[in-house]
Structures are given as C-alpha cells and as structure tokens.
Amino acid sequence: MLSASYALLKSLSFFEKEELQNLHITGIELIYFVDTASTQKDISEDTAAPTWKITTQNNESFYINAYGE
C-alpha cells in the first residue's frame, strides 16, 4: 500500500501535468472508495478500494489509489 507521502508526490506530479497552480493541500486521509460513476444501476454489493483522498484549499478532492499503479 502506498504511503501518504508517496501519494502526495503522485498528486503533485498530476497537478503539474494539468497545470494546476497555486493549490494548497489542506488534508489527506485514507478512505475506502467505491467508484459509482461507471454504473447505471443501484449497487447491492461491490469492493471498496483503499484510496488516499487529497483535499485542497477550495475543497476540491483528488483521489489516489492506495494500492499503487
């Protein structure tokens, strides 16, 4: 599982590629995430993946899979 510091480094790389500047990271927490965006019906069961949730000063959230690549 990725450490919080490695997840931060990965997010900084993403921010640079997307040319997101002047972002201030205000929080990082380990959560269990279920991606419901790709489903069209109610989910009765699924697998939640450990994910680092990184929050910025304007309350935007970015997610980094804690399992790695």
C-alpha positions in Angstrom: 0.0 0.0 0.0 1.2 3.5 -0.8 2.3 5.7 2.0 0.7 9.1 2.4 3.9 10.9 1.4 4.1 8.9 -1.8 0.5 9.7 -2.6 1.3 13.4 -2.1 4.2 13.1 -4.5 2.0 11.4 -7.1 -0.7 14.2 -6.7 1.9 16.9 -7.2 3.0 15.3 -10.4 -0.6 15.2 -11.6 -1.1 18.9 -10.6 1.9 19.9 -12.7 0.7 18.0 -15.7 -2.7 19.6 -15.5 -1.1 23.0 -14.9 -3.0 23.4 -11.7 -1.0 26.1 -9.9 -1.3 27.8 -6.5 -3.1 24.8 -5.0 -2.6 24.3 -1.3 -3.2 20.9 0.1 -5.3 21.1 3.3 -5.9 17.5 4.1 -5.1 13.9 3.3 -6.9 10.9 4.6 -7.2 7.2 3.9 -10.7 6.2 2.8 -12.4 3.2 1.1 -13.7 4.3 -2.2 -16.3 2.7 -4.5 -16.4 4.2 -8.0 -20.1 4.5 -8.8 -19.6 6.8 -11.8 -19.4 4.0 -14.2 -22.5 2.1 -13.1 -26.1 2.8 -14.3 -28.0 0.9 -11.6 -28.1 0.6 -7.9 -25.2 -1.3 -6.4 -26.2 -4.1 -4.0 -22.5 -5.0 -3.3 -19.1 -4.0 -4.5 -15.5 -3.9 -3.4 -14.1 -0.7 -1.9 -10.5 0.1 -2.6 -8.2 1.8 -0.2 -7.7 5.3 -1.5 -5.9 8.5 -0.4 -8.3 11.5 -0.5 -6.3 14.7 -1.0 -8.2 18.0 -0.3 -7.2 21.4 -1.5 -7.9 24.9 -0.1 -11.0 25.3 -2.3 -12.5 21.9 -1.1 -11.7 20.1 -4.3 -10.9 16.4 -3.7 -8.4 14.3 -5.7 -8.1 10.5 -5.2 -5.0 8.4 -5.4 -5.4 4.6 -5.4 -3.5 3.4 -2.2 -2.7 0.1 -3.9 -0.4 1.9 -6.3 0.0 1.8 -10.1 
